[in-house]
Amino acid sequence: MAYSPRSGYVYIPAQQLPEPFKANEHMQLHKIGVNLGIDMTGLPADPKVLEAVSKTVQGWLLAWDPVAGKPAFRVEHSAPWNGGVLATGGDLVFQGLSTGTFEAYDANTGKTLFQFDAHTGIVAPPVSYAVGGRQYVAIEVGWGGAFPLMGGALARIRNTSINHSRLLVFALNGHDSLPPETRQSQRPVKTAQTFDQKKAQEGYGIYQNYCMACHGDNAVSGGVLPDLRWSGALESMQGFHAVVGRGALANYGMPKFSDVLKSSEIEEIRNFLISRNH
């Protein structure tokens, strides 16, 4: 958050992210995986349910008057998980949004004065500095964090760009521009592989406990890491086991799970992912 001595307001990047909070009565500590101690059952794949739930997930910029003890104004955003804020002596408040725009508001009214399409979600706060008497505002743009990783379809409802991590620096009379935007990181390719329904059902729970934290709820990527529904590794049982079990992609950040998962459990995960591909 930020404070402006000129307006007297505190600017808070507020959000509402409701979710069920139910204890996992059969919780066991995992050497690798999610250890939150809560039921990791995710959202259903029904688009109508997702749309209804998405309406409860909100974000806004709140200007709080600490003297009056009430809001001075609020700027509604279309999604949560927005960036931190910067208040300047020029009566401006800067904030990057999860939907991919960098914005400046009037510090007294909240009126939008400036928008820039950054082509990727923003979660970091901006900073301001001066060189040779010229003021700059810089912000590190990039999509990430717990909600984009774990949020699955909810994290993608209003942010369809893929992650492009960049440092953007702004100044008056700046004229630079960004390359064309990319909206799709992976093409949804249907697999010819079939799946066993019972194995897929068992694989769902294993996926939620071991894979969801990085690859998204119910196997829907939030736009940071690959969407496993479209992974080429699904085409081969041996190839999938090499990646998940033996760490064939460890150099790219994908750890091996052979220490905590049996071969049969890895195959159940593969069956679940194939079911989500169909």
C-alpha positions as CSV (number, residue, x, y, z in Angstrom):
1,M,0.0,0.0,0.0
2,A,1.0,3.7,-0.2
3,Y,0.3,6.9,1.7
4,S,0.2,10.4,0.3
5,P,0.7,13.3,2.7
6,R,-0.8,15.6,0.1
7,S,-4.2,13.9,0.0
8,G,-3.9,12.3,3.4
9,Y,-5.2,9.0,2.0
10,V,-3.8,5.5,2.3
11,Y,-4.0,3.5,-0.9
12,I,-4.7,-0.2,-0.5
13,P,-4.6,-2.9,-3.3
14,A,-7.6,-4.8,-1.9
15,Q,-9.1,-8.1,-3.1
16,Q,-11.6,-10.8,-2.2
17,L,-10.7,-14.4,-2.9
18,P,-13.2,-16.7,-1.1
19,E,-12.7,-20.4,-1.0
20,P,-13.8,-23.4,1.1
21,F,-11.8,-24.0,4.2
22,K,-12.3,-27.6,5.3
23,A,-9.8,-29.7,7.2
24,N,-8.4,-32.8,5.5
25,E,-9.2,-35.4,8.2
26,H,-6.8,-37.9,6.5
27,M,-3.9,-35.4,6.1
28,Q,-0.4,-36.9,5.9
29,L,2.8,-34.9,5.6
30,H,4.2,-35.1,2.1
31,K,7.9,-34.9,1.5
32,I,7.0,-33.2,-1.8
33,G,3.6,-31.7,-2.5
34,V,1.0,-29.6,-0.9
35,N,0.9,-29.7,3.0
36,L,-1.9,-27.2,3.8
37,G,-3.9,-29.6,5.8
38,I,-7.1,-28.7,4.0
39,D,-9.4,-30.5,1.6
40,M,-7.8,-29.8,-1.9
41,T,-10.9,-30.7,-3.9
42,G,-11.1,-28.2,-6.7
43,L,-13.7,-26.4,-8.7
44,P,-15.8,-28.5,-11.2
45,A,-15.1,-28.0,-14.9
46,D,-18.7,-26.7,-15.6
47,P,-18.4,-23.3,-17.3
48,K,-21.6,-22.0,-15.6
49,V,-20.2,-22.9,-12.1
50,L,-16.9,-21.2,-12.9
51,E,-18.6,-18.1,-14.2
52,A,-20.8,-17.9,-11.0
53,V,-17.8,-18.4,-8.7
54,S,-15.7,-15.9,-10.7
55,K,-18.2,-13.2,-9.7
56,T,-17.2,-13.6,-6.1
57,V,-13.5,-13.1,-6.9
58,Q,-12.9,-9.4,-6.9
59,G,-10.1,-6.8,-6.8
60,W,-10.1,-3.0,-6.3
61,L,-8.0,0.0,-5.3
62,L,-9.2,1.4,-2.0
63,A,-8.4,5.0,-1.0
64,W,-8.8,5.1,2.8
65,D,-9.2,8.3,4.8
66,P,-7.6,7.4,8.2
67,V,-8.9,10.6,9.8
68,A,-12.5,10.1,8.8
69,G,-12.2,6.4,9.3
70,K,-13.9,5.5,6.0
71,P,-13.2,5.1,2.3
72,A,-12.6,8.2,0.2
73,F,-13.1,6.3,-3.0
74,R,-12.5,2.9,-4.7
75,V,-11.5,1.9,-8.2
76,E,-13.1,-1.3,-9.2
77,H,-10.9,-3.8,-11.1
78,S,-12.2,-6.7,-13.2
79,A,-10.0,-9.3,-11.3
80,P,-8.0,-9.8,-8.1
81,W,-4.3,-10.3,-7.6
82,N,-3.3,-6.9,-8.8
83,G,0.0,-5.1,-8.1
84,G,1.2,-2.9,-5.3
85,V,0.7,0.9,-5.5
86,L,2.9,4.0,-5.6
87,A,1.7,7.5,-4.6
88,T,3.7,10.4,-5.9
89,G,4.0,14.1,-5.1
90,G,2.2,14.9,-8.3
91,D,-1.1,13.7,-6.9
92,L,-0.9,10.4,-8.9
93,V,-1.3,6.8,-7.8
94,F,0.2,4.1,-10.0
95,Q,-0.8,0.4,-10.0
96,G,-0.3,-2.5,-12.3
97,L,-3.3,-4.9,-12.9
98,S,-3.5,-8.7,-13.2
99,T,-5.3,-8.1,-16.5
100,G,-2.2,-6.6,-18.0
101,T,-2.5,-2.9,-17.8
102,F,-0.4,-0.3,-16.0
103,E,-2.5,2.6,-14.8
104,A,-2.3,6.0,-13.1
105,Y,-5.1,7.5,-11.1
106,D,-5.9,10.9,-9.7
107,A,-4.9,10.6,-6.1
108,N,-7.8,12.7,-4.9
109,T,-10.7,11.2,-7.0
110,G,-9.5,7.9,-8.4
111,K,-10.1,9.0,-12.0
112,T,-8.1,7.0,-14.5
113,L,-5.5,9.3,-16.1
114,F,-3.2,6.9,-17.9
115,Q,-3.3,3.3,-19.2
116,F,-0.6,1.2,-20.8
117,D,-1.1,-2.4,-22.1
118,A,1.8,-4.4,-20.7
119,H,0.8,-7.6,-22.4
120,T,1.1,-9.6,-19.2
121,G,-0.3,-9.7,-15.7
122,I,1.3,-7.4,-13.1
123,V,1.8,-8.2,-9.4
124,A,4.8,-6.1,-8.4
125,P,4.6,-2.5,-7.1
126,P,6.1,0.4,-9.2
127,V,8.9,2.7,-8.0
128,S,9.8,6.3,-8.9
129,Y,13.3,7.8,-9.2
130,A,15.0,10.7,-11.0
131,V,18.1,11.0,-13.1
132,G,19.5,14.3,-14.2
133,G,16.3,16.1,-13.1
134,R,14.0,13.8,-15.1
135,Q,11.5,11.6,-13.2
136,Y,10.9,8.0,-14.1
137,V,8.4,5.4,-13.0
138,A,9.6,1.8,-13.3
139,I,7.7,-1.5,-12.8
140,E,8.7,-5.2,-13.1
141,V,5.8,-6.8,-15.0
142,G,5.1,-10.5,-15.0
143,W,2.4,-12.9,-14.0
144,G,3.0,-15.2,-11.0
145,G,2.3,-16.0,-7.4
146,A,0.0,-18.4,-5.5
147,F,-3.2,-17.4,-7.3
148,P,-1.9,-17.7,-10.9
149,L,-0.2,-21.0,-10.0
150,M,-3.0,-22.7,-8.0
151,G,-6.1,-20.8,-9.2
152,G,-6.6,-22.7,-12.4
153,A,-9.5,-21.6,-14.5
154,L,-10.3,-18.7,-12.1
155,A,-6.9,-17.2,-12.8
156,R,-7.6,-17.3,-16.5
157,I,-11.1,-16.0,-16.8
158,R,-10.1,-12.3,-17.3
159,N,-6.4,-12.8,-18.0
160,T,-5.7,-14.7,-21.2
161,S,-2.2,-13.4,-21.9
162,I,0.9,-15.5,-21.2
163,N,3.7,-14.4,-18.9
164,H,6.3,-12.0,-20.3
165,S,8.6,-10.8,-17.6
166,R,10.0,-7.4,-18.4
167,L,11.2,-4.2,-16.7
168,L,9.2,-1.3,-18.0
169,V,10.3,2.3,-17.4
170,F,8.1,5.3,-18.1
171,A,8.8,9.0,-18.4
172,L,7.0,12.0,-19.9
173,N,7.4,12.1,-23.7
174,G,8.5,8.5,-23.8
175,H,7.8,6.9,-27.2
176,D,8.9,3.2,-27.0
177,S,6.5,0.3,-27.6
178,L,6.3,-3.4,-26.9
179,P,6.4,-6.3,-29.4
180,P,3.0,-7.8,-30.5
181,E,1.1,-9.5,-27.7
182,T,0.9,-13.3,-27.4
183,R,-2.4,-14.7,-26.1
184,Q,-1.9,-18.5,-26.3
185,S,1.0,-20.3,-24.7
186,Q,-0.1,-23.9,-25.7
187,R,-2.3,-25.0,-28.5
188,P,-5.1,-27.3,-27.2
189,V,-4.2,-30.5,-29.1
190,K,-6.6,-33.4,-28.6
191,T,-4.8,-36.7,-27.8
192,A,-5.7,-40.0,-29.3
193,Q,-4.9,-41.7,-26.0
194,T,-7.8,-43.3,-24.0
195,F,-8.2,-43.4,-20.3
196,D,-9.5,-45.6,-17.6
197,Q,-12.3,-43.9,-15.7
198,K,-11.4,-45.5,-12.3
199,K,-7.7,-44.6,-12.7
200,A,-8.7,-41.0,-13.7
201,Q,-10.8,-40.6,-10.6
202,E,-8.0,-41.8,-8.4
203,G,-5.5,-39.6,-10.3
204,Y,-7.6,-36.5,-9.6
205,G,-6.9,-36.6,-5.9
206,I,-3.2,-37.3,-6.4
207,Y,-2.9,-34.5,-8.9
208,Q,-4.6,-32.0,-6.5
209,N,-2.1,-33.0,-3.7
210,Y,1.1,-33.1,-5.7
211,C,0.7,-31.2,-9.0
212,M,-2.0,-28.5,-8.5
213,A,0.2,-26.1,-6.6
214,C,2.2,-25.4,-9.8
215,H,0.1,-26.6,-12.7
216,G,-3.3,-25.3,-11.6
217,D,-6.6,-26.5,-10.0
218,N,-8.2,-29.3,-11.9
219,A,-5.3,-29.4,-14.4
220,V,-6.0,-25.9,-15.8
221,S,-2.9,-23.7,-15.9
222,G,-3.2,-20.2,-14.6
223,G,-0.8,-19.0,-17.4
224,V,2.6,-19.3,-15.6
225,L,3.5,-22.9,-16.2
226,P,2.5,-25.4,-19.0
227,D,-1.1,-26.6,-19.1
228,L,-0.7,-30.4,-18.7
229,R,-4.0,-31.2,-20.5
230,W,-2.1,-30.5,-23.7
231,S,1.2,-32.0,-22.8
232,G,2.9,-34.2,-25.4
233,A,4.1,-36.4,-22.6
234,L,0.5,-37.8,-22.3
235,E,1.1,-39.7,-25.5
236,S,3.5,-42.1,-23.9
237,M,3.3,-43.9,-20.6
238,Q,7.1,-44.3,-20.5
239,G,7.7,-40.7,-21.4
240,F,5.2,-39.4,-18.8
241,H,6.8,-41.6,-16.1
242,A,10.3,-40.4,-17.2
243,V,9.2,-36.8,-16.6
244,V,7.2,-37.2,-13.4
245,G,8.9,-40.1,-11.8
246,R,12.5,-39.9,-12.9
247,G,13.0,-36.1,-13.4
248,A,13.7,-36.0,-17.1
249,L,12.9,-32.3,-17.1
250,A,14.6,-31.5,-13.7
251,N,16.9,-28.9,-15.4
252,Y,13.8,-27.0,-16.4
253,G,12.4,-26.9,-12.8
254,M,10.2,-30.1,-12.9
255,P,11.3,-32.3,-9.9
256,K,11.1,-36.0,-9.8
257,F,8.4,-37.7,-7.7
258,S,9.6,-41.3,-7.6
259,D,10.4,-40.8,-3.9
260,V,6.8,-40.1,-3.0
261,L,4.7,-41.6,-5.8
262,K,4.4,-45.2,-7.0
263,S,4.4,-46.0,-10.7
264,S,0.8,-46.9,-10.5
265,E,-0.1,-43.5,-9.0
266,I,1.9,-41.6,-11.7
267,E,-0.1,-43.6,-14.3
268,E,-3.4,-42.6,-12.5
269,I,-2.3,-38.9,-12.8
270,R,-1.7,-39.5,-16.5
271,N,-5.2,-41.0,-16.9
272,F,-6.7,-38.0,-15.1
273,L,-4.9,-35.6,-17.4
274,I,-6.0,-37.5,-20.5
275,S,-9.6,-37.3,-19.2
276,R,-9.3,-33.5,-18.9
277,N,-7.9,-33.4,-22.4
278,H,-11.0,-35.0,-23.9
